[in-house]
Amino acid sequence: MFGRLPHVTPMLATLVAEAFHRHGWLYEEKLDGWRIVAHKEGPRVWLVSRTGRDHAGRFPAVAEAIRRLPAATLILDDEIARFDENLVSRFHLLHEETGELATPPVFVTFDCLLAARPRSPWRAARRAPAVASARDR
């Protein structure tokens, strides 16, 4: 547990035999990065991996960007990735300190699990524009 916020385990991508479509479902590209749950409690930020380790020190710019978000308390379900010159996410780039042919670490939010106070999950129709708006800041 980080701060007083509840522990959240990220949902992982699941391989299925074939593609399908269901009304109301939202599909997103699979990124090749680190799955992270970001916790923000006041000025404190934790970037927690699936194994429970905090990576805020490894990605200080990402932690600072989350710290600047207006909500006092947040839990975000995300992926941290770096993209090559063709804007394809590449896992190995997360382990490189520099690289002219790669973006800095990018924090891609899939879901806002808690904002300011506990809420039920947002409906996809409301969540997607809110996530896109936050990403564009």
C-alpha positions in Angstrom: 0.0 0.0 0.0 1.2 3.5 -0.9 -0.1 6.2 1.3 -3.7 5.6 2.4 -4.9 4.7 -1.1 -6.1 1.1 -1.8 -3.9 -1.4 -3.6 -5.0 -1.8 -7.2 -3.8 -4.6 -9.5 -3.8 -3.6 -13.1 -5.8 -5.6 -15.6 -3.5 -7.3 -18.1 -4.1 -7.8 -21.8 -5.6 -11.2 -22.6 -4.8 -13.1 -25.8 -8.0 -14.4 -27.5 -8.3 -16.8 -30.4 -9.9 -14.2 -32.8 -11.0 -10.6 -32.8 -14.6 -9.8 -31.8 -16.8 -6.8 -31.4 -19.3 -6.1 -28.7 -21.5 -3.0 -28.5 -20.2 -0.6 -25.9 -16.7 -2.1 -25.7 -13.7 0.1 -26.1 -10.5 -1.3 -27.7 -7.1 0.2 -27.4 -3.7 -0.6 -29.1 -1.5 -2.9 -27.1 1.6 -1.0 -26.0 5.0 -2.6 -25.4 5.8 -0.9 -22.1 5.5 -1.3 -18.4 2.0 -1.5 -16.9 1.8 1.0 -14.0 -0.9 2.1 -11.5 -0.2 5.7 -10.6 -1.3 6.8 -7.1 -1.4 10.5 -6.2 -2.1 11.6 -2.7 -1.6 15.3 -2.2 1.9 16.1 -3.5 3.1 12.5 -3.2 3.1 10.3 -6.3 3.9 6.6 -6.7 4.2 4.7 -10.0 3.5 1.1 -9.0 4.4 -1.8 -11.2 2.6 -5.2 -11.3 5.2 -6.5 -8.9 4.4 -3.7 -6.4 7.6 -1.7 -6.9 7.5 2.1 -7.0 9.1 3.6 -10.1 8.6 7.3 -9.5 12.3 7.7 -9.1 13.0 6.0 -12.4 10.5 8.2 -14.3 10.7 11.6 -12.5 9.2 13.6 -15.4 6.1 11.3 -15.4 5.7 11.5 -11.6 6.0 15.3 -11.9 3.3 15.5 -14.6 0.9 13.5 -12.4 1.8 15.6 -9.4 0.6 18.7 -11.4 -2.8 17.2 -12.3 -5.6 19.2 -10.5 -7.1 16.3 -8.5 -5.7 16.0 -5.0 -6.2 12.2 -5.0 -5.9 10.0 -8.0 -5.5 6.4 -9.0 -4.7 5.9 -12.7 -4.3 2.7 -14.7 -1.6 3.3 -17.2 1.3 2.1 -19.3 4.7 3.8 -19.5 6.2 3.3 -23.0 8.9 4.8 -25.2 8.3 5.1 -29.0 10.9 4.7 -31.8 11.3 7.0 -34.8 8.2 5.3 -36.4 6.1 5.9 -33.2 6.0 2.2 -32.4 6.4 1.4 -28.7 9.5 -0.7 -27.9 10.0 -2.3 -24.5 13.8 -2.3 -24.7 13.9 1.5 -25.1 12.7 1.8 -21.4 16.0 0.5 -20.3 18.1 3.0 -22.3 19.0 6.3 -20.6 19.2 8.3 -23.9 18.4 7.8 -27.5 18.0 10.3 -30.2 15.6 8.0 -32.1 13.2 7.5 -29.2 10.6 9.6 -27.3 11.0 10.3 -23.6 8.9 8.0 -21.5 5.2 8.5 -22.3 2.5 7.9 -19.7 -0.6 6.5 -21.5 -3.7 6.4 -19.2 -6.3 3.6 -19.8 -8.6 4.4 -16.9 -9.1 6.8 -14.0 -10.0 4.6 -11.1 -10.3 7.3 -8.5 -10.3 11.1 -8.7 -10.5 13.3 -5.6 -12.9 10.9 -3.9 -14.0 7.3 -4.6 -16.4 7.0 -7.6 -17.8 4.2 -9.6 -16.0 3.6 -12.9 -16.8 6.1 -15.6 -18.7 4.9 -18.6 -16.4 4.5 -21.6 -18.3 7.3 -23.4 -17.4 9.8 -20.7 -14.0 8.3 -19.8 -12.3 8.4 -23.2 -12.8 12.2 -23.8 -11.6 12.9 -20.2 -8.5 10.8 -20.7 -7.7 12.4 -24.1 -8.1 15.8 -22.6 -5.7 15.1 -19.7 -3.2 13.5 -22.2 -3.2 16.7 -24.3 -2.2 19.0 -21.4 
